[in-house]
Amino acid sequence: FDALTTVIRQAVAAAETPPARIGIAIPGFVDDATGMVHWAPNFGIHKDGIFHYWTDIPIGTALRQRIDIPISIGND
C-alpha cells in the first residue's frame, strides 16, 4: 500500500488540476462500497513456491487512511 500511495501522491502533485476522485481498477471480485477486494487472481504473493492470491484485502480502507481524496475501487 505504501508504494501505491506514493504513486498516487506523485500523480496528484503532477496534475494541473487536483483530481476530484481517484479510481482504481482491480481484477477479480471487488466491493466498491466497502473497498474490499474479496478475490484478485492477479495480485498476491509467492510463498514456498506457491502463489497465494489476494482474498479479503481492505485496500479501500488502507488507501483512504493515507490519501485525503475520495477513492473508487472497481473490477477492471
C-alpha positions, 0 to 999 in steps of 0.5 A, spaced: 500 500 500 505 504 501 508 504 494 501 505 491 500 511 495 506 514 493 504 513 486 498 516 487 501 522 491 506 523 485 500 523 480 496 528 484 502 533 485 503 532 477 496 534 475 494 541 473 488 540 476 487 536 483 483 530 481 476 530 484 476 522 485 481 517 484 479 510 481 482 504 481 481 498 477 482 491 480 481 484 477 477 479 480 471 480 485 471 487 488 466 491 493 466 498 491 462 500 497 466 497 502 473 497 498 474 490 499 477 486 494 474 479 496 478 475 490 484 478 485 487 472 481 492 477 479 495 480 485 498 476 491 504 473 493 509 467 492 510 463 498 514 456 498 513 456 491 506 457 491 502 463 489 497 465 494 492 470 491 489 476 494 482 474 498 479 479 503 484 485 502 481 492 505 485 496 500 479 501 500 480 502 507 488 502 507 488 507 501 483 512 504 487 512 511 493 515 507 490 519 501 485 525 503 481 524 496 475 520 495 477 513 492 473 508 487 475 501 487 472 497 481 473 490 477 477 492 471 
